[in-house]
Amino acid sequence: MHKGQIANVDLIKQVNSAAVYRLIDQQGPISRVKIAELSQLAPASVTKITRQLLAHDLIKEVAQQASTGGRRAISLTTEKNKFHFVAAKIGRRLLTLTLYDLAGEEQAGLQLPIQVTEQQALIDLLTSTLEAFIDQYSHNNKRLLAIAVTMSGLINPQTGHVIYTPRYQMRDCPLGEYLTAYFNIPAYIGNDTRAMALAEHYFGNSQDCADSILISVHHGTGSGIISRGQVFLGSNRNVGEIGHIQIDPLGKPCHCGNYGCLETVASNDAIVEQVKTLLAAGRPSCLAEQEINIASICQAATQGDALASSVLVNVGKHLGQAIAIMVNLFNPEKVLLAGEIMAAEQVIIPAIEQCIKHQSLPSFHQHLPIIAAKFQKQPTAGGFALVKRVLLDGSLLQTIMEDKPTYHINP
């Protein structure tokens, strides 16, 4: 058999295994007969695939009560407790790790400050922290499946390369390859906002739609676009840089080299700066006697403080201007908003909605929900979504069923 034929056979196995696993994951408990009917695979193929999945503890049999006497039918459901994995989020100043099982239950967590910026120093910190975390919290009776890492910047999720990340001096870094080689298990790398959009689609507030947009406002402004249930990516793997839509040609310089980008107005640092500038100009506010941060600004706005409210309404208008462009381009079923500013969502969201109403097609914005994202305080949920995706597309299933070696945990 030629190499091309072997590759095609492997791909067919992966696609078929993924189809069966997805049905069991999404509709289980489900019978083999029903799986064959829905997948349009031959019953013999379904039997063979489910036998392999059972042998590797990826699914399990459960007895379903028969409705008309006789022996109880056997159905299949996914196994959630035999495996776990680590999801890491490299934030602006914090490294967050979470140990998950396949049900999405957090088994352990760790957060520590990042005090380095150079590429190798950051890799060393990540590696040593992961190793200690895994050795301390992973259990010998569970198999460690994978490591997933998310961060801001330009990432190629297919190759695991970090092309650029703004906070750290990481450029064209094969981080996925490095972690895979070091720990001897698959490692998946993704942009934090796009991974979070996928998490919302799988488990969060956009589960009920195939097309959605997540807008994240933190130290920058980013977006993740879900189209037909998949993260929307271009041929160069990065799209949706909403933070660099120009909303004011005469605005402040942005780190990207342009002027008046959205994130020069709609980001945590920009919001704090706007409030401090107005206070320095003598504008009255309850914030004059407080520490100025996003939490205090949001609290003041929700309590009716005129200065805080005016700043957040202005931010909402600029966000709405950029979101309206995306609504016209992608016609989503739902728009989700994430970030600390959502503590004042009753101030922010109406301003966004008003802008979208005036600047997008009526048929596109009519009945368009603009709501807060679910995973506001779970920074590693995006990493969970990356692992879920490779389970559902079959690539990680094949790795497991081929009995490739895994990272050894110290007893």
KEKE-3310 file (N, C-alpha, C; in steps of 0.2 Angstrom, whole numbers, plus 5000, padded with zeros to 4 digits):
npx = (5004:5003:5010:5002:4989:4989:4989:4976:4968:4970:4965:4952:4948:4950:4940:4929:4929:4928:4916:4907:4911:4907:4893:4890:4895:4887:4874:4873:4866:4866:4861:4870:4864:4857:4867:4873:4863:4862:4875:4876:4885:4891:4884:4893:4905:4903:4902:4915:4922:4917:4920:4934:4935:4929:4939:4949:4944:4937:4924:4909:4898:4881:4867:4850:4834:4822:4807:4797:4798:4809:4827:4837:4841:4858:4867:4878:4889:4900:4916:4920:4929:4941:4952:4962:4968:4979:4975:4982:4984:4992:4993:4993:5001:5000:5001:4990:4985:4975:4968:4959:4945:4937:4924:4924:4926:4934:4949:4960:4969:4980:4988:5000:5012:5019:5035:5044:5049:5056:5058:5064:5065:5052:5047:5054:5049:5035:5036:5043:5034:5022:5027:5029:5016:5008:5015:5011:4997:4991:4983:4987:4978:4972:4973:4984:4980:4983:4991:4985:4988:4984:4985:4987:4988:4996:4993:4997:4986:4987:5000:5005:5013:5019:5017:5017:5017:5010:5014:5025:5042:5041:5043:5039:5039:5040:5031:5021:5027:5038:5033:5026:5037:5044:5035:5030:5017:5002:5002:4993:4991:4984:4975:4969:4957:4950:4950:4942:4930:4926:4925:4913:4904:4904:4901:4895:4887:4883:4879:4868:4868:4875:4883:4892:4899:4912:4917:4931:4936:4950:4966:4969:4959:4949:4943:4933:4927:4914:4909:4897:4899:4912:4929:4932:4944:4957:4968:4980:4979:4975:4962:4949:4954:4948:4952:4960:4953:4951:4944:4945:4953:4962:4966:4974:4991:4993:5000:5002:5006:4998:4985:4972:4965:4953:4956:4964:4954:4944:4949:4956:4966:4965:4952:4954:4963:4956:4946:4955:4960:4949:4945:4957:4954:4945:4932:4918:4916:4912:4923:4934:4939:4944:4953:4958:4952:4946:4936:4932:4927:4917:4908:4905:4899:4887:4881:4876:4885:4890:4902:4909:4899:4898:4910:4910:4899:4903:4914:4906:4899:4910:4914:4902:4902:4912:4908:4896:4901:4906:4895:4888:4897:4897:4885:4880:4872:4872:4880:4893:4900:4915:4925:4931:4924:4911:4905:4898:4887:4874:4876:4885:4880:4867:4872:4880:4871:4863:4871:4874:4861:4860:4870:4871:4864:4846:4840:4850:4853:4841:4832:4844:4854:4864:4874:4882:4897:4899:4910:4917:4926:4934:4948:4955:4946:4946:4957:4952:4942:4950:4956:4944:4940:4949:4947:4934:4936:4943:4957:4964:4958:4963:4977:4976:4970:4980:4989:5000:5014:5013:5015:5024:5019:5025:5025)
npy = (4994:5011:5026:5037:5031:5024:5035:5040:5030:5031:5044:5042:5032:5041:5051:5043:5037:5049:5054:5044:5045:5059:5058:5049:5057:5069:5064:5054:5044:5032:5020:5007:5004:5016:5024:5020:5022:5036:5041:5035:5025:5008:4995:4985:4993:5002:4994:4989:5002:5006:4996:4998:5011:5008:4999:5008:5015:5027:5027:5021:5007:5008:5002:5003:5005:4993:4996:4987:4974:4959:4958:4972:4985:4989:5004:5018:5029:5043:5042:5051:5051:5044:5051:5065:5082:5097:5114:5129:5147:5160:5175:5193:5197:5185:5168:5155:5139:5124:5109:5098:5086:5076:5080:5093:5097:5105:5099:5103:5119:5132:5148:5160:5174:5181:5186:5188:5192:5188:5176:5163:5162:5163:5151:5142:5145:5141:5128:5122:5125:5118:5105:5103:5105:5095:5084:5085:5086:5077:5061:5044:5035:5040:5045:5056:5067:5078:5094:5111:5127:5144:5161:5179:5187:5183:5167:5152:5139:5127:5123:5125:5136:5151:5166:5180:5189:5201:5206:5198:5194:5185:5177:5169:5156:5139:5133:5123:5112:5111:5109:5097:5088:5088:5084:5073:5071:5076:5094:5109:5124:5141:5156:5166:5173:5168:5155:5156:5160:5148:5140:5145:5142:5128:5125:5136:5152:5153:5141:5137:5142:5142:5152:5165:5179:5183:5196:5203:5213:5218:5220:5223:5223:5211:5198:5183:5173:5163:5152:5142:5133:5132:5139:5153:5155:5162:5159:5162:5160:5169:5180:5193:5204:5215:5225:5233:5240:5256:5269:5282:5293:5304:5300:5293:5286:5269:5253:5245:5253:5261:5275:5279:5267:5255:5249:5259:5266:5257:5248:5241:5249:5260:5265:5267:5278:5288:5291:5296:5307:5315:5317:5324:5336:5342:5337:5332:5318:5302:5294:5302:5300:5287:5272:5271:5260:5246:5239:5248:5259:5253:5250:5263:5268:5260:5264:5276:5286:5301:5304:5292:5284:5291:5289:5275:5274:5280:5272:5261:5265:5266:5253:5248:5253:5247:5233:5234:5234:5221:5214:5217:5211:5197:5193:5187:5176:5179:5190:5190:5197:5200:5203:5213:5225:5221:5220:5232:5230:5234:5247:5248:5239:5244:5255:5250:5242:5253:5259:5248:5246:5258:5257:5245:5233:5232:5219:5211:5215:5214:5207:5202:5195:5203:5199:5195:5185:5168:5163:5172:5172:5161:5158:5148:5141:5142:5134:5121:5120:5119:5106:5099:5101:5094:5081:5079:5081:5070:5069:5068:5057:5047:5047:5042:5030:5023:5020:5028:5034:5042:5056:5052:5051:5056:5044)
npz = (5000:4996:5003:5002:5001:5014:5022:5019:5023:5037:5039:5036:5046:5057:5055:5055:5068:5076:5072:5078:5092:5094:5093:5104:5114:5113:5112:5121:5134:5121:5109:5100:5088:5085:5084:5072:5063:5064:5060:5048:5046:5043:5053:5057:5057:5066:5078:5078:5080:5092:5101:5101:5107:5119:5124:5127:5137:5134:5132:5140:5144:5148:5156:5150:5155:5148:5139:5137:5144:5144:5142:5148:5137:5130:5131:5126:5134:5136:5144:5158:5169:5168:5163:5163:5160:5158:5158:5154:5156:5150:5156:5157:5168:5176:5178:5176:5180:5178:5182:5174:5172:5160:5160:5162:5175:5188:5195:5202:5205:5201:5203:5199:5200:5185:5182:5172:5155:5144:5131:5132:5146:5150:5144:5152:5165:5163:5159:5171:5181:5176:5177:5190:5195:5189:5194:5207:5208:5199:5196:5199:5195:5184:5167:5160:5148:5139:5136:5137:5131:5132:5126:5124:5108:5092:5086:5079:5078:5073:5071:5083:5085:5092:5086:5089:5104:5113:5127:5130:5125:5115:5100:5084:5090:5093:5103:5105:5100:5108:5121:5119:5116:5128:5138:5133:5128:5119:5115:5115:5108:5109:5104:5117:5117:5105:5109:5120:5115:5108:5119:5125:5115:5116:5129:5135:5135:5121:5116:5110:5097:5080:5075:5081:5090:5101:5111:5119:5132:5139:5144:5131:5116:5110:5098:5095:5083:5079:5067:5059:5070:5071:5075:5067:5055:5045:5031:5036:5049:5058:5063:5065:5073:5081:5090:5083:5074:5067:5075:5077:5068:5072:5084:5099:5099:5095:5100:5089:5079:5072:5073:5085:5087:5092:5104:5110:5117:5122:5133:5148:5153:5146:5149:5163:5162:5156:5165:5176:5169:5168:5181:5185:5178:5186:5186:5195:5206:5214:5214:5216:5229:5229:5225:5209:5198:5186:5193:5203:5195:5188:5198:5203:5192:5191:5202:5199:5197:5188:5181:5180:5173:5161:5155:5153:5145:5134:5130:5127:5116:5107:5106:5101:5089:5082:5084:5076:5063:5063:5064:5052:5044:5047:5052:5065:5076:5090:5101:5112:5127:5136:5150:5163:5163:5162:5174:5175:5166:5164:5160:5150:5140:5134:5128:5118:5111:5106:5096:5087:5082:5075:5065:5059:5047:5048:5047:5051:5064:5071:5084:5089:5102:5114:5126:5142:5143:5148:5155:5163:5174:5173:5168:5161:5154:5140:5137:5140:5130:5119:5120:5120:5107:5099:5103:5098:5085:5082:5081:5093:5099:5090:5094:5107:5105:5098:5107:5111:5120:5137:5148:5162:5178:5194:5207)
capx = (5000:5007:5010:4996:4984:4989:4987:4969:4965:4971:4961:4945:4948:4949:4934:4923:4929:4926:4908:4904:4912:4903:4886:4890:4896:4882:4867:4872:4867:4864:4863:4874:4859:4855:4873:4874:4857:4863:4881:4876:4891:4889:4884:4900:4910:4901:4904:4922:4924:4915:4925:4941:4933:4928:4945:4953:4941:4935:4917:4907:4891:4876:4860:4844:4828:4818:4800:4792:4800:4815:4833:4838:4846:4864:4868:4884:4890:4907:4919:4923:4933:4947:4957:4962:4973:4980:4975:4986:4983:4998:4990:4998:5005:4998:5000:4985:4984:4969:4968:4952:4943:4933:4917:4925:4926:4941:4952:4965:4971:4986:4990:5006:5014:5024:5040:5049:5047:5060:5055:5067:5063:5045:5046:5057:5044:5029:5038:5044:5027:5018:5029:5028:5009:5006:5017:5008:4990:4988:4982:4990:4973:4969:4978:4985:4979:4986:4992:4983:4990:4981:4988:4985:4993:4995:4995:4995:4984:4988:5007:5007:5018:5017:5020:5019:5012:5012:5017:5031:5046:5040:5042:5039:5041:5037:5029:5018:5032:5043:5030:5025:5043:5046:5030:5028:5010:5000:5001:4989:4992:4978:4974:4965:4950:4947:4948:4936:4924:4925:4922:4906:4900:4904:4898:4893:4881:4882:4878:4862:4869:4881:4887:4892:4905:4914:4921:4934:4939:4954:4972:4967:4952:4950:4937:4933:4921:4912:4905:4895:4901:4920:4932:4933:4951:4959:4973:4986:4976:4973:4957:4945:4958:4944:4955:4964:4949:4952:4938:4947:4960:4966:4966:4980:4994:4992:5006:5002:5009:4992:4982:4965:4963:4948:4959:4966:4949:4941:4953:4956:4971:4962:4947:4957:4967:4951:4943:4960:4961:4943:4946:4962:4951:4940:4925:4916:4915:4914:4930:4940:4942:4945:4958:4955:4953:4940:4931:4929:4924:4910:4904:4903:4894:4881:4878:4874:4890:4890:4908:4910:4894:4899:4916:4908:4894:4908:4917:4901:4898:4915:4913:4896:4904:4916:4904:4892:4905:4907:4888:4887:4901:4896:4878:4880:4865:4873:4886:4895:4905:4919:4929:4929:4919:4904:4902:4893:4884:4868:4878:4888:4876:4863:4876:4882:4865:4861:4876:4873:4855:4860:4875:4871:4858:4841:4838:4855:4853:4834:4832:4851:4856:4870:4874:4888:4899:4898:4916:4921:4931:4937:4953:4958:4941:4948:4961:4947:4939:4955:4956:4937:4939:4953:4943:4928:4938:4946:4964:4967:4956:4968:4983:4975:4969:4986:4993:5006:5016:5011:5019:5024:5018:5029:5021)
capy = (5000:5017:5031:5041:5026:5023:5042:5041:5025:5034:5049:5039:5030:5047:5054:5038:5037:5055:5054:5040:5048:5065:5056:5047:5063:5074:5062:5048:5037:5030:5013:5006:5004:5023:5027:5018:5026:5044:5042:5032:5020:5001:4992:4982:4998:5005:4989:4989:5008:5007:4991:5001:5016:5004:4996:5013:5019:5033:5027:5015:5004:5009:4998:5007:5001:4992:4998:4981:4968:4957:4961:4979:4987:4992:5010:5020:5036:5045:5041:5057:5051:5040:5055:5072:5086:5103:5120:5135:5153:5165:5182:5199:5196:5179:5161:5151:5132:5121:5102:5096:5080:5077:5083:5100:5098:5107:5095:5107:5125:5136:5154:5163:5179:5180:5191:5187:5194:5185:5170:5157:5163:5162:5144:5138:5146:5137:5121:5120:5125:5113:5099:5103:5105:5089:5079:5086:5085:5072:5055:5038:5031:5043:5046:5063:5067:5083:5101:5116:5134:5150:5168:5184:5188:5179:5160:5147:5134:5121:5121:5127:5142:5158:5171:5186:5190:5208:5207:5195:5194:5178:5178:5163:5151:5133:5131:5117:5106:5110:5105:5090:5084:5088:5080:5067:5071:5082:5100:5113:5132:5145:5163:5166:5176:5163:5149:5157:5159:5141:5137:5148:5138:5121:5124:5142:5156:5152:5134:5137:5144:5140:5158:5169:5183:5185:5202:5203:5219:5217:5225:5225:5222:5205:5195:5177:5172:5156:5151:5135:5129:5131:5145:5156:5157:5163:5155:5164:5157:5174:5185:5196:5209:5220:5230:5238:5244:5263:5272:5289:5294:5308:5297:5291:5281:5262:5249:5242:5258:5266:5279:5279:5260:5254:5247:5265:5269:5252:5243:5243:5254:5266:5267:5270:5284:5292:5293:5300:5313:5319:5319:5330:5342:5344:5334:5329:5310:5298:5291:5306:5298:5280:5269:5270:5253:5245:5237:5254:5263:5250:5251:5269:5269:5256:5268:5282:5292:5304:5304:5285:5282:5294:5286:5268:5274:5282:5265:5256:5268:5264:5246:5247:5255:5241:5227:5234:5232:5214:5211:5218:5206:5190:5191:5182:5174:5181:5193:5189:5202:5197:5207:5216:5230:5218:5222:5237:5228:5238:5254:5246:5235:5248:5260:5246:5241:5259:5260:5243:5248:5263:5256:5239:5231:5230:5212:5208:5217:5213:5201:5200:5196:5206:5197:5194:5178:5164:5161:5178:5171:5155:5160:5142:5137:5141:5128:5115:5120:5117:5099:5096:5101:5088:5075:5079:5080:5063:5068:5066:5050:5042:5047:5038:5023:5021:5019:5032:5035:5048:5059:5048:5055:5053:5041)
capz = (5000:4995:5009:5001:5003:5021:5025:5018:5028:5044:5040:5037:5053:5062:5054:5058:5075:5078:5071:5083:5098:5095:5094:5110:5119:5113:5113:5125:5132:5114:5107:5094:5082:5084:5081:5065:5059:5063:5057:5042:5045:5044:5060:5059:5058:5073:5083:5079:5083:5099:5104:5102:5112:5126:5127:5129:5142:5132:5133:5144:5143:5153:5155:5150:5156:5143:5140:5136:5147:5141:5145:5147:5131:5132:5128:5127:5135:5136:5151:5160:5175:5168:5160:5164:5157:5161:5154:5156:5153:5151:5156:5157:5174:5180:5175:5179:5178:5180:5181:5172:5169:5153:5162:5164:5182:5190:5200:5205:5202:5204:5200:5202:5196:5180:5183:5167:5149:5138:5128:5136:5153:5150:5143:5158:5170:5161:5160:5178:5184:5174:5179:5198:5196:5187:5199:5214:5208:5194:5200:5195:5192:5178:5162:5158:5140:5135:5139:5132:5133:5129:5128:5119:5102:5085:5087:5074:5082:5069:5072:5090:5085:5094:5081:5092:5109:5115:5133:5131:5120:5111:5092:5080:5095:5092:5110:5106:5099:5114:5127:5117:5117:5135:5142:5129:5127:5115:5118:5110:5109:5105:5106:5122:5115:5101:5113:5125:5111:5107:5126:5126:5110:5118:5136:5138:5133:5114:5115:5106:5090:5077:5073:5087:5091:5107:5111:5125:5134:5145:5143:5125:5114:5105:5097:5093:5079:5078:5061:5058:5075:5071:5076:5060:5054:5038:5029:5040:5055:5063:5060:5070:5077:5082:5094:5079:5069:5068:5077:5078:5064:5076:5091:5102:5095:5097:5100:5083:5075:5070:5078:5086:5087:5097:5111:5114:5120:5125:5136:5155:5155:5143:5153:5169:5160:5154:5172:5179:5166:5169:5188:5186:5176:5191:5186:5202:5206:5220:5213:5218:5235:5229:5221:5202:5194:5183:5198:5206:5190:5187:5204:5203:5186:5193:5208:5196:5196:5181:5177:5178:5168:5155:5152:5151:5139:5128:5128:5124:5109:5102:5105:5097:5082:5079:5083:5071:5057:5063:5063:5045:5040:5049:5053:5070:5080:5096:5103:5119:5129:5141:5153:5170:5162:5162:5180:5173:5159:5163:5158:5144:5134:5131:5123:5112:5107:5102:5091:5083:5079:5070:5061:5055:5044:5052:5047:5055:5072:5074:5089:5090:5109:5116:5133:5145:5142:5155:5158:5165:5180:5172:5162:5158:5150:5133:5136:5140:5124:5114:5121:5118:5100:5096:5105:5094:5078:5081:5081:5100:5099:5087:5098:5113:5103:5095:5113:5111:5127:5140:5153:5168:5184:5199:5212)
cpx = (5004:5006:5003:4990:4983:4987:4979:4965:4965:4966:4953:4944:4946:4943:4928:4923:4927:4918:4905:4905:4908:4896:4886:4891:4890:4875:4867:4868:4863:4866:4867:4870:4858:4861:4874:4869:4859:4870:4881:4882:4888:4889:4890:4905:4909:4903:4911:4925:4923:4919:4931:4940:4932:4935:4950:4950:4938:4927:4915:4900:4887:4870:4854:4838:4824:4811:4795:4796:4807:4821:4834:4843:4852:4865:4875:4884:4898:4909:4922:4928:4940:4953:4956:4968:4973:4979:4978:4984:4989:4994:4995:5003:5004:4998:4995:4985:4978:4970:4961:4951:4939:4926:4918:4925:4933:4943:4957:4967:4977:4987:4996:5008:5019:5029:5045:5046:5050:5058:5058:5065:5056:5043:5048:5052:5038:5031:5039:5038:5023:5020:5028:5020:5006:5008:5013:5000:4987:4988:4984:4984:4969:4975:4978:4985:4983:4987:4989:4985:4987:4985:4986:4990:4991:4998:4993:4993:4986:4995:5009:5012:5015:5021:5022:5014:5015:5016:5024:5035:5047:5038:5043:5042:5037:5035:5026:5022:5036:5039:5028:5031:5045:5042:5028:5020:5008:4999:4998:4989:4987:4978:4968:4958:4946:4945:4942:4930:4922:4922:4915:4902:4899:4900:4895:4887:4879:4881:4872:4862:4875:4885:4886:4899:4906:4919:4924:4938:4943:4960:4972:4960:4952:4943:4938:4927:4920:4907:4904:4898:4909:4923:4934:4941:4953:4965:4980:4984:4974:4968:4953:4949:4954:4947:4959:4960:4950:4945:4939:4953:4964:4967:4973:4984:4993:4999:5007:5006:5004:4990:4974:4962:4958:4951:4963:4961:4945:4945:4954:4960:4968:4957:4949:4960:4961:4948:4948:4960:4955:4943:4951:4959:4946:4933:4923:4914:4916:4921:4936:4943:4943:4951:4954:4957:4946:4934:4928:4925:4917:4906:4901:4897:4887:4877:4875:4879:4891:4896:4910:4905:4896:4905:4914:4903:4898:4911:4912:4899:4903:4915:4908:4898:4908:4912:4899:4895:4905:4900:4886:4891:4899:4889:4877:4873:4866:4879:4887:4900:4908:4923:4927:4924:4911:4901:4897:4889:4877:4869:4881:4884:4871:4866:4878:4876:4862:4865:4875:4866:4856:4866:4876:4864:4852:4839:4844:4855:4846:4834:4839:4853:4863:4871:4881:4890:4899:4904:4920:4927:4934:4942:4955:4952:4942:4952:4957:4944:4944:4956:4949:4937:4943:4951:4937:4930:4942:4953:4967:4964:4961:4974:4982:4974:4975:4991:5000:5008:5014:5016:5019:5024:5022:5024:5021)
cpy = (5006:5022:5035:5037:5025:5030:5042:5036:5028:5039:5047:5036:5035:5050:5049:5038:5043:5056:5050:5043:5054:5063:5053:5053:5068:5071:5056:5049:5035:5023:5013:5006:5011:5026:5026:5021:5033:5045:5039:5027:5013:4999:4989:4987:5001:5001:4989:4996:5008:5002:4994:5007:5013:5002:5001:5018:5026:5033:5021:5013:5006:5005:5003:5002:5000:4994:4992:4974:4966:4960:4968:4980:4990:4998:5012:5027:5037:5044:5048:5057:5047:5045:5062:5076:5093:5109:5125:5141:5158:5172:5187:5199:5190:5173:5157:5144:5129:5113:5100:5089:5081:5079:5090:5102:5100:5103:5098:5114:5128:5143:5157:5169:5178:5187:5191:5190:5190:5178:5164:5157:5161:5154:5140:5139:5141:5130:5118:5120:5120:5106:5098:5102:5098:5083:5079:5084:5080:5065:5049:5034:5034:5045:5053:5063:5072:5089:5106:5123:5139:5156:5173:5184:5184:5172:5156:5140:5127:5118:5122:5132:5148:5163:5177:5186:5197:5209:5204:5195:5187:5179:5171:5157:5145:5130:5125:5111:5105:5107:5098:5085:5083:5084:5074:5065:5077:5088:5105:5120:5136:5152:5163:5168:5171:5157:5150:5157:5152:5138:5139:5144:5131:5121:5130:5145:5156:5145:5133:5140:5142:5146:5163:5173:5184:5191:5202:5209:5218:5222:5227:5223:5217:5202:5188:5175:5165:5156:5144:5131:5128:5138:5147:5158:5158:5159:5156:5163:5163:5179:5188:5201:5215:5226:5235:5240:5251:5266:5280:5291:5299:5306:5296:5286:5274:5258:5246:5247:5263:5271:5278:5272:5259:5253:5253:5268:5263:5246:5245:5249:5261:5269:5271:5277:5289:5295:5298:5307:5318:5322:5325:5336:5345:5342:5331:5322:5307:5295:5295:5304:5290:5278:5268:5264:5252:5243:5243:5259:5260:5250:5258:5271:5265:5260:5275:5288:5294:5303:5296:5282:5285:5291:5279:5269:5276:5276:5261:5259:5266:5257:5244:5248:5250:5235:5228:5232:5224:5211:5212:5213:5199:5188:5186:5181:5177:5184:5192:5194:5199:5203:5210:5222:5228:5218:5228:5236:5232:5245:5253:5244:5240:5253:5256:5244:5247:5260:5254:5244:5253:5262:5249:5238:5229:5223:5208:5209:5216:5207:5198:5201:5199:5204:5196:5186:5175:5164:5167:5177:5164:5156:5154:5138:5137:5135:5121:5114:5117:5109:5096:5096:5095:5082:5074:5078:5074:5063:5066:5059:5045:5042:5042:5031:5019:5019:5022:5034:5042:5050:5054:5053:5052:5050:5044)
cpz = (5000:5002:5008:5003:5011:5025:5024:5022:5035:5044:5040:5043:5058:5061:5056:5065:5079:5078:5076:5090:5099:5096:5101:5116:5119:5114:5117:5131:5125:5112:5101:5087:5080:5081:5074:5060:5058:5059:5050:5040:5046:5051:5062:5060:5065:5079:5084:5082:5091:5104:5106:5108:5119:5129:5129:5134:5140:5132:5138:5142:5149:5151:5155:5151:5150:5144:5140:5138:5143:5145:5143:5141:5134:5128:5130:5129:5136:5144:5152:5165:5174:5165:5163:5160:5160:5156:5157:5153:5155:5150:5156:5162:5178:5175:5179:5176:5181:5178:5180:5171:5163:5154:5162:5171:5184:5196:5204:5202:5205:5200:5203:5197:5190:5180:5178:5160:5143:5137:5132:5143:5154:5149:5149:5164:5169:5162:5167:5182:5182:5177:5186:5199:5194:5192:5206:5213:5204:5198:5196:5192:5186:5173:5160:5150:5137:5139:5134:5135:5129:5131:5123:5113:5096:5086:5081:5077:5079:5070:5079:5090:5088:5090:5084:5098:5112:5122:5134:5125:5116:5104:5089:5085:5094:5099:5110:5105:5105:5120:5125:5118:5124:5139:5139:5128:5122:5118:5113:5113:5105:5108:5111:5121:5111:5104:5117:5121:5109:5114:5127:5121:5113:5125:5139:5135:5125:5112:5110:5099:5087:5075:5078:5087:5098:5107:5118:5126:5140:5144:5136:5123:5109:5103:5094:5089:5078:5072:5060:5064:5076:5072:5068:5060:5047:5037:5033:5047:5060:5060:5066:5075:5078:5085:5089:5073:5072:5070:5078:5074:5068:5083:5093:5098:5099:5096:5093:5078:5072:5075:5079:5085:5092:5104:5114:5118:5125:5127:5143:5156:5152:5147:5160:5168:5159:5161:5176:5176:5167:5177:5189:5183:5180:5190:5193:5201:5213:5220:5215:5225:5235:5225:5214:5199:5191:5188:5201:5201:5189:5192:5204:5198:5188:5198:5205:5196:5189:5178:5175:5173:5161:5151:5149:5145:5133:5126:5125:5117:5104:5101:5100:5090:5078:5079:5078:5064:5057:5062:5056:5041:5041:5051:5059:5073:5087:5097:5110:5121:5136:5144:5160:5169:5162:5169:5180:5167:5158:5160:5151:5138:5131:5126:5117:5108:5103:5096:5085:5079:5074:5064:5058:5052:5049:5053:5051:5063:5075:5078:5090:5098:5110:5124:5135:5144:5149:5158:5160:5170:5179:5166:5158:5154:5143:5132:5136:5133:5118:5114:5119:5110:5097:5098:5100:5087:5077:5082:5088:5101:5096:5091:5104:5111:5100:5101:5113:5119:5130:5145:5159:5174:5190:5204:5218)
residu = (MET:HIS:LYS:GLY:GLN:ILE:ALA:ASN:VAL:ASP:LEU:ILE:LYS:GLN:VAL:ASN:SER:ALA:ALA:VAL:TYR:ARG:LEU:ILE:ASP:GLN:GLN:GLY:PRO:ILE:SER:ARG:VAL:LYS:ILE:ALA:GLU:LEU:SER:GLN:LEU:ALA:PRO:ALA:SER:VAL:THR:LYS:ILE:THR:ARG:GLN:LEU:LEU:ALA:HIS:ASP:LEU:ILE:LYS:GLU:VAL:ALA:GLN:GLN:ALA:SER:THR:GLY:GLY:ARG:ARG:ALA:ILE:SER:LEU:THR:THR:GLU:LYS:ASN:LYS:PHE:HIS:PHE:VAL:ALA:ALA:LYS:ILE:GLY:ARG:ARG:LEU:LEU:THR:LEU:THR:LEU:TYR:ASP:LEU:ALA:GLY:GLU:GLU:GLN:ALA:GLY:LEU:GLN:LEU:PRO:ILE:GLN:VAL:THR:GLU:GLN:GLN:ALA:LEU:ILE:ASP:LEU:LEU:THR:SER:THR:LEU:GLU:ALA:PHE:ILE:ASP:GLN:TYR:SER:HIS:ASN:ASN:LYS:ARG:LEU:LEU:ALA:ILE:ALA:VAL:THR:MET:SER:GLY:LEU:ILE:ASN:PRO:GLN:THR:GLY:HIS:VAL:ILE:TYR:THR:PRO:ARG:TYR:GLN:MET:ARG:ASP:CYS:PRO:LEU:GLY:GLU:TYR:LEU:THR:ALA:TYR:PHE:ASN:ILE:PRO:ALA:TYR:ILE:GLY:ASN:ASP:THR:ARG:ALA:MET:ALA:LEU:ALA:GLU:HIS:TYR:PHE:GLY:ASN:SER:GLN:ASP:CYS:ALA:ASP:SER:ILE:LEU:ILE:SER:VAL:HIS:HIS:GLY:THR:GLY:SER:GLY:ILE:ILE:SER:ARG:GLY:GLN:VAL:PHE:LEU:GLY:SER:ASN:ARG:ASN:VAL:GLY:GLU:ILE:GLY:HIS:ILE:GLN:ILE:ASP:PRO:LEU:GLY:LYS:PRO:CYS:HIS:CYS:GLY:ASN:TYR:GLY:CYS:LEU:GLU:THR:VAL:ALA:SER:ASN:ASP:ALA:ILE:VAL:GLU:GLN:VAL:LYS:THR:LEU:LEU:ALA:ALA:GLY:ARG:PRO:SER:CYS:LEU:ALA:GLU:GLN:GLU:ILE:ASN:ILE:ALA:SER:ILE:CYS:GLN:ALA:ALA:THR:GLN:GLY:ASP:ALA:LEU:ALA:SER:SER:VAL:LEU:VAL:ASN:VAL:GLY:LYS:HIS:LEU:GLY:GLN:ALA:ILE:ALA:ILE:MET:VAL:ASN:LEU:PHE:ASN:PRO:GLU:LYS:VAL:LEU:LEU:ALA:GLY:GLU:ILE:MET:ALA:ALA:GLU:GLN:VAL:ILE:ILE:PRO:ALA:ILE:GLU:GLN:CYS:ILE:LYS:HIS:GLN:SER:LEU:PRO:SER:PHE:HIS:GLN:HIS:LEU:PRO:ILE:ILE:ALA:ALA:LYS:PHE:GLN:LYS:GLN:PRO:THR:ALA:GLY:GLY:PHE:ALA:LEU:VAL:LYS:ARG:VAL:LEU:LEU:ASP:GLY:SER:LEU:LEU:GLN:THR:ILE:MET:GLU:ASP:LYS:PRO:THR:TYR:HIS:ILE:ASN:PRO)
# end
